[in-house]
Amino acid sequence: MKLRKNDEVVILAGSEKGKSGFIIKIDNKTNRVLIKDVNMVTKHIKPTQEKTEGSIEQKEASIHISNVALKTKHSKKGVNEPTKIGYKLVDGKKVRFERKTGKEV
C-alpha cells in the first residue's frame, strides 16, 4: 500500500473527479479510502429508544483506491499534479518517492 493516512490526494475518476482532500481512513481488505469532505452522501437514521428523534447526516462515502493519486508538491508541469509513487531503499530504509521527478515524498 503506497498511500497512507493524512496524505493529500486527487480524485482521478468518477463524479468527484478533480477534487482533492486528505485521507481519513484506508480499508486494505476492500481497497477503498475515505477522503475528508469528498464524495459526501446523505444518511437517514431511524429513531431508536435512546434517540427518540431520527436525523439526517452528511458523511463521506468510500472511493476505490485506484481512482486516487497522491498530490505532488514539486512537479515539472506545476504544483498539485497527481503522480505515481514508488519505493526505494536509502541507507537501509524504505522510502516513498515520486516516479516522475525522483524526489522523496
N, CA, C and O atoms as a printed pandas DataFrame, in Angstrom:
     atom_number atom_name residue_name chain_id  residue_number  x_coord  y_coord  z_coord
0              1         N          MET        A               1    0.854   -1.180    0.000
1              2        CA          MET        A               1    0.000    0.000    0.000
2              3         C          MET        A               1    0.893    1.234    0.000
3              4         O          MET        A               1    1.688    1.427    0.920
4              5         N          LYS        A               2    0.769    2.050   -1.002
5              6        CA          LYS        A               2    1.643    3.201   -1.139
6              7         C          LYS        A               2    1.043    4.474   -0.566
7              8         O          LYS        A               2    1.775    5.402   -0.221
8              9         N          LEU        A               3   -0.272    4.531   -0.460
9             10        CA          LEU        A               3   -0.907    5.702    0.141
10            11         C          LEU        A               3   -1.048    5.484    1.638
11            12         O          LEU        A               3   -1.204    4.354    2.101
12            13         N          ARG        A               4   -0.993    6.575    2.385
13            14        CA          ARG        A               4   -1.095    6.499    3.845
14            15         C          ARG        A               4   -2.125    7.501    4.351
15            16         O          ARG        A               4   -2.543    8.406    3.628
16            17         N          LYS        A               5   -2.521    7.321    5.596
17            18        CA          LYS        A               5   -3.436    8.236    6.251
18            19         C          LYS        A               5   -2.799    9.628    6.291
19            20         O          LYS        A               5   -1.590    9.743    6.494
20            21         N          ASN        A               6   -3.585   10.671    6.102
21            22        CA          ASN        A               6   -3.181   12.081    6.082
22            23         C          ASN        A               6   -2.411   12.486    4.834
23            24         O          ASN        A               6   -1.882   13.596    4.794
24            25         N          ASP        A               7   -2.321   11.633    3.805
25            26        CA          ASP        A               7   -1.753   12.032    2.523
26            27         C          ASP        A               7   -2.778   12.882    1.786
27            28         O          ASP        A               7   -3.977   12.609    1.851
28            29         N          GLU        A               8   -2.310   13.917    1.083
29            30        CA          GLU        A               8   -3.207   14.717    0.261
30            31         C          GLU        A               8   -3.283   14.076   -1.115
31            32         O          GLU        A               8   -2.259   13.847   -1.758
32            33         N          VAL        A               9   -4.512   13.783   -1.569
33            34        CA          VAL        A               9   -4.713   13.062   -2.815
34            35         C          VAL        A               9   -5.663   13.816   -3.746
35            36         O          VAL        A               9   -6.400   14.705   -3.320
36            37         N          VAL        A              10   -5.629   13.435   -5.036
37            38        CA          VAL        A              10   -6.507   13.980   -6.065
38            39         C          VAL        A              10   -7.371   12.839   -6.578
39            40         O          VAL        A              10   -6.882   11.723   -6.753
40            41         N          ILE        A              11   -8.667   13.111   -6.826
41            42        CA          ILE        A              11   -9.575   12.111   -7.367
42            43         C          ILE        A              11   -9.394   12.087   -8.881
43            44         O          ILE        A              11   -9.463   13.133   -9.526
44            45         N          LEU        A              12   -9.162   10.904   -9.456
45            46        CA          LEU        A              12   -8.883   10.767  -10.880
46            47         C          LEU        A              12  -10.110   10.418  -11.715
47            48         O          LEU        A              12  -10.136   10.715  -12.909
48            49         N          ALA        A              13  -11.133    9.791  -11.118
49            50        CA          ALA        A              13  -12.289    9.335  -11.880
50            51         C          ALA        A              13  -13.548    9.421  -11.037
51            52         O          ALA        A              13  -13.489    9.451   -9.808
52            53         N          GLY        A              14  -14.686    9.459  -11.714
53            54        CA          GLY        A              14  -15.971    9.471  -11.027
54            55         C          GLY        A              14  -16.576   10.861  -10.953
55            56         O          GLY        A              14  -16.071   11.801  -11.565
56            57         N          SER        A              15  -17.660   10.984  -10.202
57            58        CA          SER        A              15  -18.381   12.255  -10.118
58            59         C          SER        A              15  -17.594   13.328   -9.368
59            60         O          SER        A              15  -17.875   14.517   -9.518
60            61         N          GLU        A              16  -16.624   12.927   -8.574
61            62        CA          GLU        A              16  -15.815   13.870   -7.788
62            63         C          GLU        A              16  -14.462   14.156   -8.448
63            64         O          GLU        A              16  -13.556   14.671   -7.792
64            65         N          LYS        A              17  -14.315   13.833   -9.727
65            66        CA          LYS        A              17  -13.053   13.966  -10.444
66            67         C          LYS        A              17  -12.490   15.385  -10.343
67            68         O          LYS        A              17  -13.205   16.366  -10.550
68            69         N          GLY        A              18  -11.199   15.477  -10.023
69            70        CA          GLY        A              18  -10.525   16.762   -9.934
70            71         C          GLY        A              18  -10.470   17.344   -8.530
71            72         O          GLY        A              18   -9.657   18.229   -8.261
72            73         N          LYS        A              19  -11.318   16.862   -7.635
73            74        CA          LYS        A              19  -11.306   17.359   -6.264
74            75         C          LYS        A              19  -10.146   16.740   -5.496
75            76         O          LYS        A              19   -9.627   15.689   -5.871
76            77         N          SER        A              20   -9.747   17.408   -4.414
77            78        CA          SER        A              20   -8.652   16.882   -3.610
78            79         C          SER        A              20   -9.004   16.964   -2.131
79            80         O          SER        A              20   -9.882   17.726   -1.726
80            81         N          GLY        A              21   -8.306   16.171   -1.338
81            82        CA          GLY        A              21   -8.536   16.159    0.093
82            83         C          GLY        A              21   -7.545   15.239    0.775
83            84         O          GLY        A              21   -6.662   14.671    0.132
84            85         N          PHE        A              22   -7.697   15.096    2.082
85            86        CA          PHE        A              22   -6.788   14.279    2.874
86            87         C          PHE        A              22   -7.448   12.941    3.220
87            88         O          PHE        A              22   -8.648   12.886    3.489
88            89         N          ILE        A              23   -6.665   11.878    3.211
89            90        CA          ILE        A              23   -7.174   10.545    3.514
90            91         C          ILE        A              23   -7.455   10.437    5.016
91            92         O          ILE        A              23   -6.595   10.733    5.845
92            93         N          ILE        A              24   -8.679   10.008    5.348
93            94        CA          ILE        A              24   -9.082    9.802    6.739
94            95         C          ILE        A              24   -8.833    8.350    7.142
95            96         O          ILE        A              24   -8.324    8.078    8.229
96            97         N          LYS        A              25   -9.196    7.419    6.254
97            98        CA          LYS        A              25   -9.136    6.001    6.583
98            99         C          LYS        A              25   -8.865    5.193    5.323
99           100         O          LYS        A              25   -9.344    5.533    4.242
100          101         N          ILE        A              26   -8.092    4.120    5.471
101          102        CA          ILE        A              26   -7.816    3.197    4.368
102          103         C          ILE        A              26   -8.301    1.812    4.776
103          104         O          ILE        A              26   -7.966    1.323    5.855
104          105         N          ASP        A              27   -9.096    1.179    3.905
105          106        CA          ASP        A              27   -9.560   -0.189    4.143
106          107         C          ASP        A              27   -8.806   -1.108    3.185
107          108         O          ASP        A              27   -9.098   -1.135    1.989
108          109         N          ASN        A              28   -7.840   -1.857    3.705
109          110        CA          ASN        A              28   -6.995   -2.706    2.867
110          111         C          ASN        A              28   -7.721   -3.940    2.331
111          112         O          ASN        A              28   -7.334   -4.473    1.291
112          113         N          LYS        A              29   -8.760   -4.399    3.017
113          114        CA          LYS        A              29   -9.484   -5.585    2.555
114          115         C          LYS        A              29  -10.257   -5.293    1.273
115          116         O          LYS        A              29  -10.262   -6.108    0.351
116          117         N          THR        A              30  -10.911   -4.130    1.212
117          118        CA          THR        A              30  -11.724   -3.787    0.043
118          119         C          THR        A              30  -11.024   -2.801   -0.887
119          120         O          THR        A              30  -11.581   -2.433   -1.921
120          121         N          ASN        A              31   -9.811   -2.368   -0.539
121          122        CA          ASN        A              31   -9.038   -1.395   -1.337
122          123         C          ASN        A              31   -9.806   -0.090   -1.560
123          124         O          ASN        A              31   -9.888    0.408   -2.683
124          125         N          ARG        A              32  -10.358    0.447   -0.495
125          126        CA          ARG        A              32  -11.111    1.697   -0.580
126          127         C          ARG        A              32  -10.575    2.691    0.444
127          128         O          ARG        A              32  -10.010    2.301    1.466
128          129         N          VAL        A              33  -10.759    3.999    0.156
129          130        CA          VAL        A              33  -10.296    5.052    1.049
130          131         C          VAL        A              33  -11.428    6.028    1.329
131          132         O          VAL        A              33  -12.317    6.217    0.499
132          133         N          LEU        A              34  -11.388    6.653    2.516
133          134        CA          LEU        A              34  -12.288    7.738    2.862
134          135         C          LEU        A              34  -11.486    9.028    2.788
135          136         O          LEU        A              34  -10.404    9.122    3.367
136          137         N          ILE        A              35  -12.010   10.022    2.079
137          138        CA          ILE        A              35  -11.322   11.294    1.912
138          139         C          ILE        A              35  -12.191   12.384    2.523
139          140         O          ILE        A              35  -13.391   12.455    2.259
140          141         N          LYS        A              36  -11.579   13.225    3.336
141          142        CA          LYS        A              36  -12.302   14.259    4.077
142          143         C          LYS        A              36  -13.021   15.219    3.124
143          144         O          LYS        A              36  -12.413   15.777    2.211
144          145         N          ASP        A              37  -14.329   15.400    3.356
145          146        CA          ASP        A              37  -15.196   16.328    2.622
146          147         C          ASP        A              37  -15.279   16.051    1.124
147          148         O          ASP        A              37  -15.532   16.972    0.347
148          149         N          VAL        A              38  -15.070   14.798    0.700
149          150        CA          VAL        A              38  -15.215   14.417   -0.705
150          151         C          VAL        A              38  -16.147   13.213   -0.765
151          152         O          VAL        A              38  -16.104   12.345    0.106
152          153         N          ASN        A              39  -16.998   13.162   -1.805
153          154        CA          ASN        A              39  -17.956   12.074   -2.018
154          155         C          ASN        A              39  -18.928   11.977   -0.840
155          156         O          ASN        A              39  -19.116   10.905   -0.265
156          157         N          MET        A              40  -19.536   13.101   -0.494
157          158        CA          MET        A              40  -20.480   13.164    0.618
158          159         C          MET        A              40  -21.821   12.542    0.221
159          160         O          MET        A              40  -22.323   12.783   -0.876
160          161         N          VAL        A              41  -22.398   11.737    1.127
161          162        CA          VAL        A              41  -23.701   11.122    0.920
162          163         C          VAL        A              41  -24.601   11.461    2.097
163          164         O          VAL        A              41  -24.120   11.782    3.183
164          165         N          THR        A              42  -25.916   11.388    1.875
165          166        CA          THR        A              42  -26.895   11.650    2.920
166          167         C          THR        A              42  -27.304   10.324    3.549
167          168         O          THR        A              42  -27.695    9.388    2.851
168          169         N          LYS        A              43  -27.211   10.255    4.859
169          170        CA          LYS        A              43  -27.547    9.041    5.600
170          171         C          LYS        A              43  -28.734    9.341    6.508
171          172         O          LYS        A              43  -28.658   10.222    7.364
172          173         N          HIS        A              44  -29.840    8.602    6.321
173          174        CA          HIS        A              44  -31.022    8.754    7.164
174          175         C          HIS        A              44  -30.914    7.785    8.338
175          176         O          HIS        A              44  -30.641    6.598    8.157
176          177         N          ILE        A              45  -31.132    8.308    9.539
177          178        CA          ILE        A              45  -31.012    7.493   10.747
178          179         C          ILE        A              45  -32.384    7.363   11.394
179          180         O          ILE        A              45  -33.051    8.362   11.665
180          181         N          LYS        A              46  -32.802    6.114   11.641
181          182        CA          LYS        A              46  -34.116    5.851   12.237
182          183         C          LYS        A              46  -34.117    6.215   13.716
183          184         O          LYS        A              46  -33.076    6.172   14.371
184          185         N          PRO        A              47  -35.281    6.572   14.241
185          186        CA          PRO        A              47  -35.376    6.797   15.680
186          187         C          PRO        A              47  -35.206    5.476   16.450
187          188         O          PRO        A              47  -35.657    4.423   16.000
188          189         N          THR        A              48  -34.555    5.549   17.605
189          190        CA          THR        A              48  -34.376    4.384   18.467
190          191         C          THR        A              48  -34.884    4.735   19.860
191          192         O          THR        A              48  -35.363    5.848   20.079
192          193         N          GLN        A              49  -34.786    3.805   20.803
193          194        CA          GLN        A              49  -35.222    4.097   22.160
194          195         C          GLN        A              49  -34.311    5.126   22.814
195          196         O          GLN        A              49  -34.770    5.942   23.613
196          197         N          GLU        A              50  -33.015    5.092   22.480
197          198        CA          GLU        A              50  -32.093    6.072   23.060
198          199         C          GLU        A              50  -32.261    7.447   22.424
199          200         O          GLU        A              50  -32.336    8.458   23.123
200          201         N          LYS        A              51  -32.321    7.477   21.089
201          202        CA          LYS        A              51  -32.536    8.733   20.358
202          203         C          LYS        A              51  -33.947    8.683   19.801
203          204         O          LYS        A              51  -34.204    8.014   18.799
204          205         N          THR        A              52  -34.859    9.391   20.451
205          206        CA          THR        A              52  -36.268    9.299   20.071
206          207         C          THR        A              52  -36.560    9.989   18.740
207          208         O          THR        A              52  -37.573    9.700   18.103
208          209         N          GLU        A              53  -35.688   10.889   18.320
209          210        CA          GLU        A              53  -35.882   11.552   17.035
210          211         C          GLU        A              53  -34.878   11.002   16.031
211          212         O          GLU        A              53  -33.711   10.789   16.360
212          213         N          GLY        A              54  -35.334   10.778   14.819
213          214        CA          GLY        A              54  -34.436   10.378   13.743
214          215         C          GLY        A              54  -33.666   11.594   13.257
215          216         O          GLY        A              54  -33.945   12.715   13.680
216          217         N          SER        A              55  -32.715   11.385   12.387
217          218        CA          SER        A              55  -31.945   12.507   11.876
218          219         C          SER        A              55  -31.414   12.194   10.484
219          220         O          SER        A              55  -31.493   11.062   10.007
220          221         N          ILE        A              56  -30.880   13.208    9.855
221          222        CA          ILE        A              56  -30.247   13.080    8.546
222          223         C          ILE        A              56  -28.823   13.589    8.688
223          224         O          ILE        A              56  -28.606   14.717    9.129
224          225         N          GLU        A              57  -27.852   12.764    8.316
225          226        CA          GLU        A              57  -26.442   13.136    8.436
226          227         C          GLU        A              57  -25.774   13.146    7.073
227          228         O          GLU        A              57  -26.151   12.390    6.178
228          229         N          GLN        A              58  -24.786   14.003    6.925
229          230        CA          GLN        A              58  -23.921   14.009    5.754
230          231         C          GLN        A              58  -22.616   13.340    6.162
231          232         O          GLN        A              58  -22.009   13.739    7.156
232          233         N          LYS        A              59  -22.173   12.331    5.419
233          234        CA          LYS        A              59  -20.913   11.674    5.736
234          235         C          LYS        A              59  -20.199   11.278    4.454
235          236         O          LYS        A              59  -20.799   11.225    3.380
236          237         N          GLU        A              60  -18.892   10.997    4.588
237          238        CA          GLU        A              60  -18.087   10.630    3.436
238          239         C          GLU        A              60  -18.350    9.182    3.046
239          240         O          GLU        A              60  -18.488    8.314    3.907
240          241         N          ALA        A              61  -18.419    8.927    1.743
241          242        CA          ALA        A              61  -18.508    7.566    1.234
242          243         C          ALA        A              61  -17.131    7.183    0.696
243          244         O          ALA        A              61  -16.342    8.051    0.323
244          245         N          SER        A              62  -16.850    5.899    0.657
245          246        CA          SER        A              62  -15.520    5.449    0.239
246          247         C          SER        A              62  -15.357    5.524   -1.274
247          248         O          SER        A              62  -16.331    5.502   -2.027
248          249         N          ILE        A              63  -14.104    5.613   -1.695
249          250        CA          ILE        A              63  -13.730    5.653   -3.109
250          251         C          ILE        A              63  -12.678    4.569   -3.310
251          252         O          ILE        A              63  -11.827    4.360   -2.445
252          253         N          HIS        A              64  -12.732    3.879   -4.448
253          254        CA          HIS        A              64  -11.741    2.845   -4.709
254          255         C          HIS        A              64  -10.360    3.476   -4.849
255          256         O          HIS        A              64  -10.210    4.549   -5.433
256          257         N          ILE        A              65   -9.366    2.804   -4.312
257          258        CA          ILE        A              65   -8.020    3.354   -4.232
258          259         C          ILE        A              65   -7.395    3.578   -5.610
259          260         O          ILE        A              65   -6.483    4.394   -5.745
260          261         N          SER        A              66   -7.873    2.863   -6.640
261          262        CA          SER        A              66   -7.335    3.037   -7.986
262          263         C          SER        A              66   -7.776    4.358   -8.612
263          264         O          SER        A              66   -7.183    4.803   -9.595
264          265         N          ASN        A              67   -8.804    4.986   -8.056
265          266        CA          ASN        A              67   -9.301    6.261   -8.566
266          267         C          ASN        A              67   -8.698    7.460   -7.842
267          268         O          ASN        A              67   -9.213    8.573   -7.945
268          269         N          VAL        A              68   -7.609    7.235   -7.110
269          270        CA          VAL        A              68   -6.989    8.266   -6.286
270          271         C          VAL        A              68   -5.488    8.280   -6.560
271          272         O          VAL        A              68   -4.875    7.226   -6.730
272          273         N          ALA        A              69   -4.890    9.490   -6.603
273          274        CA          ALA        A              69   -3.437    9.587   -6.781
274          275         C          ALA        A              69   -2.892   10.642   -5.828
275          276         O          ALA        A              69   -3.580   11.607   -5.496
276          277         N          LEU        A              70   -1.662   10.452   -5.395
277          278        CA          LEU        A              70   -1.010   11.387   -4.486
278          279         C          LEU        A              70   -0.808   12.728   -5.171
279          280         O          LEU        A              70   -0.466   12.782   -6.352
280          281         N          LYS        A              71   -1.018   13.805   -4.435
281          282        CA          LYS        A              71   -0.845   15.160   -4.955
282          283         C          LYS        A              71    0.615   15.572   -4.768
283          284         O          LYS        A              71    1.156   15.449   -3.669
284          285         N          THR        A              72    1.249   16.056   -5.824
285          286        CA          THR        A              72    2.670   16.394   -5.746
286          287         C          THR        A              72    2.882   17.803   -5.238
287          288         O          THR        A              72    2.010   18.665   -5.352
288          289         N          LYS        A              73    4.045   18.016   -4.681
289          290        CA          LYS        A              73    4.415   19.364   -4.235
290          291         C          LYS        A              73    5.351   20.008   -5.242
291          292         O          LYS        A              73    5.316   21.224   -5.431
292          293         N          HIS        A              74    6.191   19.202   -5.894
293          294        CA          HIS        A              74    7.113   19.722   -6.906
294          295         C          HIS        A              74    6.989   18.871   -8.151
295          296         O          HIS        A              74    7.220   17.662   -8.133
296          297         N          SER        A              75    6.613   19.544   -9.249
297          298        CA          SER        A              75    6.382   18.834  -10.489
298          299         C          SER        A              75    6.878   19.681  -11.651
299          300         O          SER        A              75    7.064   20.889  -11.510
300          301         N          LYS        A              76    7.090   19.057  -12.784
301          302        CA          LYS        A              76    7.561   19.794  -13.953
302          303         C          LYS        A              76    6.460   20.695  -14.519
303          304         O          LYS        A              76    6.731   21.825  -14.925
304          305         N          LYS        A              77    5.214   20.196  -14.547
305          306        CA          LYS        A              77    4.110   20.956  -15.114
306          307         C          LYS        A              77    3.563   22.007  -14.155
307          308         O          LYS        A              77    3.039   23.029  -14.598
308          309         N          GLY        A              78    3.674   21.776  -12.865
309          310        CA          GLY        A              78    3.143   22.716  -11.893
310          311         C          GLY        A              78    2.822   22.038  -10.580
311          312         O          GLY        A              78    2.993   20.828  -10.427
312          313         N          VAL        A              79    2.359   22.824   -9.647
313          314        CA          VAL        A              79    2.038   22.318   -8.320
314          315         C          VAL        A              79    0.708   21.573   -8.378
315          316         O          VAL        A              79   -0.148   21.871   -9.211
316          317         N          ASN        A              80    0.549   20.607   -7.487
317          318        CA          ASN        A              80   -0.692   19.865   -7.289
318          319         C          ASN        A              80   -1.060   18.946   -8.452
319          320         O          ASN        A              80   -2.243   18.710   -8.698
320          321         N          GLU        A              81   -0.087   18.437   -9.155
321          322        CA          GLU        A              81   -0.345   17.479  -10.220
322          323         C          GLU        A              81   -0.322   16.069   -9.623
323          324         O          GLU        A              81    0.554   15.775   -8.809
324          325         N          PRO        A              82   -1.253   15.190   -9.998
325          326        CA          PRO        A              82   -1.218   13.838   -9.457
326          327         C          PRO        A              82   -0.019   13.069   -9.989
327          328         O          PRO        A              82    0.393   13.274  -11.131
328          329         N          THR        A              83    0.545   12.184   -9.170
329          330        CA          THR        A              83    1.709   11.416   -9.570
330          331         C          THR        A              83    1.648   10.009   -9.019
331          332         O          THR        A              83    0.949    9.738   -8.042
332          333         N          LYS        A              84    2.384    9.119   -9.654
333          334        CA          LYS        A              84    2.545    7.769   -9.133
334          335         C          LYS        A              84    3.708    7.787   -8.165
335          336         O          LYS        A              84    4.634    8.586   -8.303
336          337         N          ILE        A              85    3.653    6.896   -7.180
337          338        CA          ILE        A              85    4.738    6.823   -6.219
338          339         C          ILE        A              85    5.290    5.405   -6.172
339          340         O          ILE        A              85    4.591    4.440   -6.480
340          341         N          GLY        A              86    6.548    5.298   -5.785
341          342        CA          GLY        A              86    7.202    4.009   -5.678
342          343         C          GLY        A              86    8.028    3.963   -4.409
343          344         O          GLY        A              86    8.039    4.912   -3.626
344          345         N          TYR        A              87    8.720    2.850   -4.213
345          346        CA          TYR        A              87    9.581    2.669   -3.048
346          347         C          TYR        A              87   11.010    2.461   -3.504
347          348         O          TYR        A              87   11.258    1.883   -4.563
348          349         N          LYS        A              88   11.954    2.936   -2.697
349          350        CA          LYS        A              88   13.365    2.624   -2.908
350          351         C          LYS        A              88   14.057    2.597   -1.560
351          352         O          LYS        A              88   13.550    3.142   -0.580
352          353         N          LEU        A              89   15.214    1.962   -1.516
353          354        CA          LEU        A              89   15.979    1.865   -0.286
354          355         C          LEU        A              89   17.020    2.980   -0.235
355          356         O          LEU        A              89   17.798    3.157   -1.172
356          357         N          VAL        A              90   17.026    3.729    0.869
357          358        CA          VAL        A              90   18.010    4.774    1.101
358          359         C          VAL        A              90   18.610    4.530    2.483
359          360         O          VAL        A              90   17.912    4.620    3.493
360          361         N          ASP        A              91   19.890    4.226    2.521
361          362        CA          ASP        A              91   20.590    3.926    3.778
362          363         C          ASP        A              91   19.893    2.824    4.573
363          364         O          ASP        A              91   19.813    2.903    5.798
364          365         N          GLY        A              92   19.390    1.800    3.890
365          366        CA          GLY        A              92   18.755    0.678    4.556
366          367         C          GLY        A              92   17.319    0.930    4.977
367          368         O          GLY        A              92   16.707    0.062    5.600
368          369         N          LYS        A              93   16.759    2.098    4.655
369          370        CA          LYS        A              93   15.367    2.410    4.986
370          371         C          LYS        A              93   14.548    2.500    3.708
371          372         O          LYS        A              93   15.022    2.987    2.682
372          373         N          LYS        A              94   13.323    2.027    3.787
373          374        CA          LYS        A              94   12.412    2.051    2.660
374          375         C          LYS        A              94   11.699    3.402    2.646
375          376         O          LYS        A              94   11.019    3.742    3.614
376          377         N          VAL        A              95   11.840    4.184    1.559
377          378        CA          VAL        A              95   11.220    5.498    1.465
378          379         C          VAL        A              95   10.370    5.580    0.204
379          380         O          VAL        A              95   10.636    4.895   -0.784
380          381         N          ARG        A              96    9.345    6.425    0.248
381          382        CA          ARG        A              96    8.500    6.654   -0.918
382          383         C          ARG        A              96    9.112    7.763   -1.763
383          384         O          ARG        A              96    9.715    8.697   -1.233
384          385         N          PHE        A              97    8.952    7.654   -3.100
385          386        CA          PHE        A              97    9.446    8.702   -3.989
386          387         C          PHE        A              97    8.480    8.889   -5.155
387          388         O          PHE        A              97    7.729    7.980   -5.508
388          389         N          GLU        A              98    8.514   10.087   -5.749
389          390        CA          GLU        A              98    7.678   10.383   -6.910
390          391         C          GLU        A              98    8.341    9.796   -8.144
391          392         O          GLU        A              98    9.532   10.005   -8.373
392          393         N          ARG        A              99    7.580    9.067   -8.932
393          394        CA          ARG        A              99    8.149    8.397  -10.095
394          395         C          ARG        A              99    8.545    9.397  -11.181
395          396         O          ARG        A              99    9.522    9.159  -11.892
396          397         N          LYS        A             100    7.819   10.506  -11.332
397          398        CA          LYS        A             100    8.126   11.468  -12.389
398          399         C          LYS        A             100    9.402   12.238  -12.112
399          400         O          LYS        A             100   10.244   12.390  -12.997
400          401         N          THR        A             101    9.552   12.725  -10.886
401          402        CA          THR        A             101   10.692   13.588  -10.564
402          403         C          THR        A             101   11.812   12.859   -9.845
403          404         O          THR        A             101   12.958   13.306   -9.884
404          405         N          GLY        A             102   11.505   11.738   -9.185
405          406        CA          GLY        A             102   12.510   11.001   -8.438
406          407         C          GLY        A             102   12.746   11.542   -7.044
407          408         O          GLY        A             102   13.609   11.029   -6.331
408          409         N          LYS        A             103   12.008   12.564   -6.631
409          410        CA          LYS        A             103   12.187   13.167   -5.307
410          411         C          LYS        A             103   11.419   12.377   -4.251
411          412         O          LYS        A             103   10.384   11.775   -4.538
412          413         N          GLU        A             104   11.937   12.389   -3.037
413          414        CA          GLU        A             104   11.287   11.686   -1.940
414          415         C          GLU        A             104   10.021   12.410   -1.492
415          416         O          GLU        A             104    9.913   13.633   -1.582
416          417         N          VAL        A             105    9.067   11.615   -1.007
417          418        CA          VAL        A             105    7.798   12.187   -0.541
418          419         C          VAL        A             105    7.919   12.437    0.951
419          420         O          VAL        A             105    6.973   12.919    1.574
